[in-house]
Amino acid sequence: MGRARVLVLALALTACAKKPPVFLGQRMPAGCQTSPGSESERCKGWILDRLLMTVAFTPYRDRALGAYVARVGERLVLASGDHRRWQFRVLDGQDIQAYAGLDTVVYINRGAIAALRDEAELAGVIGHEIGHVLGGHGHESFEELGKDLPRTQRAGADAVRFARDDEIQADETAVLLLARAGYDARGVERMLRAYAATAPTDGDAPEDHHPRWTERIARVQVLALQHPGGRTDQVAFRAHVASLVVGADPRRQTLLGDTVVFAELGLAIDLPPGRETSVEGDSISRLIDAGTAVDVRVINADLARFFPTEQKDGIASAVVLRGSQALVITAKAADPKRIVTALRARVRSPTPIELAQIAPKRIDLDQPRLLWLPPVATE
């Protein structure tokens, strides 16, 4: 072997040795390790994001909407002066929720988008979560999880006070970011009123980590008065969210008689008749008889290896991979391997008639929405 080839091989081996480890099916960013205490803030954020998107969250499969939300987020980041790389993820969740990760990752449920009516309001939600990241609130919250439990009454009160302060700071940061980005700063107030209408008592209990709506809205009102004007971009918003699904999305899974159709995966499975059927999230379980139960569910493909394909303790599973997702069939029985094998043989493509019965409900942007107003005082 020539000296040049030896040198190339040595460099390749060195590069391989320095490659970051693989975590849940993806290689970690350069410089990251899986050992505790060795991760930078960026690495911790990456690990948390990978965990959330693999185990807890499901991405909403609308690339155009995802790109639109990312553009709004990037516009706000540019206005903030932050030079880090940010990611904005739309989640397939019905709840009115948005989250900020440990690092520069922002998550927003499709349910939170469905309550809005213009781009300035969407920027208000995203700006609020960016405010949490810029304020270091996520980092502080995760440090709190490591403290000794149970907390004293005073420590618990302090945690609530600090959390409420964080929410106020994130609201005010959102107003400032909207103004700097050219949006109507009053979009934050409209967003808060829309969300408050769905949970009017949020903040009323002493242990709630959010302040009362009256306080939050009053603060953003005063601050927005200092930044008049700005765009709402309602037309662009309506165009990008016109096909948004509201409520449960039957394309994830739908039970039609004894057939479960997973339209997004392009799969269907015919279950044997049984006594009782339960549906929870992306999982459908059926009790066949007193000693036999089967379960079919959609999971992230990187989790498929954690399901036992060999019979163990009366449980066995079979996995059907479809890109980044997997259909897992599990049986608990005296002979689960036999049942799983028989069910795996029943997996097929959905028929046109079955697919025609699956129609998700789309958003109606012309339907009036509730906006929270302070309760009227009565004598």
N, C-alpha and C positions, 0 to 999 in steps of 0.2 A: 504494500500500500504506500503510495507516494506521500511526501510530507504535506502537500496541499490537502489531500484527502483526509489525512490524520487531523489536520488543523480544523477542517470543516466539521468532522465528526466530533471533535472535542468541544467546539463552539455549540453544536447542536445539543450535546449532552448537558452542557452548562445551562443552556436556555431551558431545557426540559426540567432540570433540577430547580430552576428559579421560578417555574410556572406556579402561579397561585393554585391552591386546591380547588376542587370542584365541590360545590355545595348545592344540594337539591337539583342536580342536573345541569348546573351552569357554573362556568369557571368564574371565580371571584376576581375583582379588579386587582391589578398589579399592586403588590405590596401588602395585600391582605392575607391574613392567616385565620384559621379556625380556632386556635388556642385562645383561652380567655385572657384578656388583658393586652393582647397584641394588636388589637384592631384600632385604627384611627376612627374618628367620628364618621368619615366617609364609609369606612368598611362596616361599621356597626349599622349605619343606615342601609347599606346594601344588603346585609344579612337580614335585617328586619323586613325590608321590602320583599326579599325573596321568600321569606317565611310567610308573610301575609298573602302574597300573590299565589303561593302554592297551596297553603293550608286553609286560610281564612277567607280570602276574597276571590271573586270570579270576575274577570274582565268583561266589560260590555262589548259585544262583538259588532261595533259600528265604527269602522276606521275613520270615516269622514267626520263623525261627531268627535271622536278622540283627537283628531288633528285640529279641529276647530277649538276645542277646549284648551289644547296645548298652545295654540297661537294666542289666545287670550291670556293665558298664564305667562307666556314669554314676554308679552307686551308689558305686563305688570312687573315682571322681574327686571326688564330693561329700565323701567321707571324707577325701580328701587336702587339701581346702581350696583346690584350684586352680580358678580362675574362667574359664579359657579354654574355648573350644568344642572338644570332642573328637569324633572319629569312630572307629567300630569296624567294621572290614570283615571279613566271613567270606569266605574264598577257596576256590575249587574246586580244592584241592590235596590229594593223598593223604598227603604227607609230614607227619610230626609236627613242625611248624614254626609259630612265631609271630614277628612282626617289629614293631619300632617305627620309625616314620618320623622325619624330621628335626623335624617339628612334632608336633602333638597328634593323630596318626593311629596306630592300632594295627591290625595285620593278624593273623588267625589262620586257619590252614588247617582245613578240615573234618576232615582226618586227625588234627589235634591235639585236636579236640573228641571224636573217636570213642574216644580212649584214656581219657577221663574218665568218672566215674560219679556226680558230684554237682555242685551249683552252686558249692560252696566250692572245689572243685578247678578249675573253670572260672575262678572269680575269682582263683585262684592264678596261672594263666597270664596273664590280662589284667593282674593287679596287677604281675607281673614286668615286662611290657612298659611299663606306665605308669611303673614305677620307672626304667627306662632313659631315658624322656623327661624325667622330673623331675630325674634326675641329669645330664642333658646328654650322655649317652653317645653318642647318635647323632650329635650335632654334632661330638664329638671324633673319632669314627670317620671321618667324612667329611673332616675336616681332615687325618687321617692319609693319606688317599688322595692328597692334593696334595703330599706331601713327596717329596723326591728318592728315586729307586730306582736301584740296589738298596740295601736297608738294610744297615747294618753288623750284625754278629752281636749286638752289645750292644743296638743299637736294636731289632732283632727281638725280643730277650728282654724288653726293656722294654715293647714293644707287647703281648706275650703276658701279662705280669704285669698291666698296666693293664686289659686286656680281662677277665682273670679277676677282678680286683677289681670291675669293673663288674658282672659276673654275681653276685657275692656281695652287692653292694649292692642289686641289683634283687631278689634273693631275699628279703633282709631287709625291703626296702620292701614287698614283696608281703605278708609276714606282718603287718606293722603295718597296712597298708590293710585287710586282711581283718578284723582285730580291730576296727578303728574302724568298719567297715561292718556289724558284727554277725555276720560269718561265723565258722565254725570255722577258727581260724588254722592248724590242722593240715592243712588242705586243701592248703597249699603243699607239705608233705612228701609227701602222697599223690600229688599231681601229679608231683613229681620222681621218685618211685619208679616210677610208671607209665611215664614217659618213659624213665627209665634202663633199664627192662627191654627196651626196643627198641634201645638203644645202650649196652650196659654198659661198653664200653671208652672211651667219650667222656671226654676229660680225661686219659687215661693218657699220651698222647704229649706230649713237651715243647713241641711247637708248637701244641697245642690251645688255643683261646681260652676254653674252659670249664674250670673246676676239676673235680677228681675228684668223683664222686657222693658218696663218703664225706664229703668236706668240706662240700659244699653241704647235704646232708641233716642232718649233725650241727649245723650252724649254725642251720638253721630249726627243728630240734627244740628246741634250747635256748631260742630266742626265743619259740616258740609256748607253751612251758611258762609263760611270764609272762602269757599271755592265754587262760586256760581258758574253755571254753564256746563259745557261738556256734552258728550254724545251718549245716547242710549243704544244706538245701533239695533233697534228692534227688528228691522227688516232682515238683517243678517242672522239674528238669533232665530227668528221664526223659520227661516229657510233651512238652517242647520239642524233644528230639533223637530222638524215636521214629522219625521218618522219614528220619533222616540216612543219606546214601549212603556206603558204605565201599568202598574199592578204586576201580578205574576206573569212570567213569560212562558207560555206553553211550549215554546220551541225548545226549552231546556229539557222538559219531560212532560208527557201527557199520558194519562191512563185512559184507554179506549176499550172498555169491556175488560177482557183478560190480556190485552196487548198494551205494552208500554212503548211509546214512540219517543225517541230522542231525535227530534228533527234536525237540530244543529249538528249532531254527529252523523246523521244519515243512517241511523240504525233503529231497529225495532226488535222486540223480543216478546214471544207469546208465553205468558206465565201459566202454570197449571192452575186449575180451579182450587179455591181455598176457602177457609172459614172467615178470614178477616184480612183486610188490606189497609195499610196506613201509608200516607204520603207526608214526607217531611223534607223540605228543601229539594235537593236533587236526588233524593232517595225514595224508592218505593219498596215497601216490605209486605210480604204476604205470609200469613200463617196457613200452611197447607193442612196440617193435622196437629194433634197434641204434641208430637215430637219432631215436627219438621217445619222449618221456616226458611224462606228465601228472601234475598235483598238484592236489588239492582240499583246502581247509582253511578253518577258521572263524577269523576275526580280529575285532578291534574295528573297527567301521565307520569310525572316524576315521583308520584306517591304510589304508583301501582306496585312497585317492588315490595312494599310493606304489607301487602295482602298475601296470606299463605295460599300458595297454589297446591301444596301437598296437604293431605288430610292431617289435621292435628286438633286434638281435643274436641272432636265432633264437628269441626268447621273446615271448610275448604272453599277456595275462590278460583275464578277464572277471569282473565283480563282480555279485553278487546281494545287494542290501541287505535286511536284516530288522531294523528297529529299530536298536538299538545295536550289532548284529553284522552281519557280512557273510560270505558264502560267496565265496571267491576260487578261480577255476579258472585254472590256468596250464599252458601247454604249451611244451615245448622241442622244436623240430622244424624241418625245412626250410621248412615253411609253417605256422607255429604259429597264425596268425590263423584259418585255415580250420578247424583242429582245435578251437580254443577256441570258435569260433562253433557248430560242430556239438555240442560238449559242452554249451554254454549252452542249446541247444534241448532237451537231454535233462533239464534240471532240472524237477522236478515235485514234487507233494505225495506224502508216503509213503502207502502203502496201509494199511488196517486190519490186514492180515495181517503186514506188515512191522513195524508198531508193536507188534503183540502179541508179537513175538520180542525186544523190547527191554525188559528188566526189570532195573533196577539192584539191587544187593545192599544191603539195609538193615541198619542196626546191630542187633545182638542184645545188649541191655543185660543179659540174664540169663546170658550166657556168661562164665565166669570169665576174668579177665584176669591177666596176670603183673605182679607188683610186685617191683621190684629189691630184693634183700637183699645185704648185704656178703658177699663170699666167705669161707668158713670157713677159717681158718688151719690148715695141716697141718704137722706136724713132719717 
